[in-house]
Amino acid sequence: MIAEVHPFKTVFDEEWDYEWAADWNKVSAIFTTIDDLERQFGALDVSVLRELTQRKLILDLQKYAYSLSKVIVDKYQD
C-alpha cells in the first residue's frame, strides 16, 4: 500500500494547485509563442545580419521565459 504524502486536503492546497496551474499555463504559452515566432522567422528570406538579430531576440526571449519559470517554481516551492 502506498502512503499518501499529504493525507489531508485543505482549501489552501486546492487554491495553491489552481494558482500554480494557471501560472504554469502562462509560462507554457510564452514558450509556445516563442517557438511559433522562431518558425515564422525561419520562413523569412532576410540578410545574415537580420538572421543573427532574430536569433538573438529568440535567445533573449527564451532566457526570460526560463527565468520566469524559475520564479514560478520558487514561488510555490515553500
Secondary structure, 3 states (H helix, E strand, C coil): CCCCCCCCCCHHHHHHHHHHHHHHHHHHHHHHHHHHHHHHHHCCCCCHHHHHHHHHHHHHHHHHHHHHHHHHHHHHHC
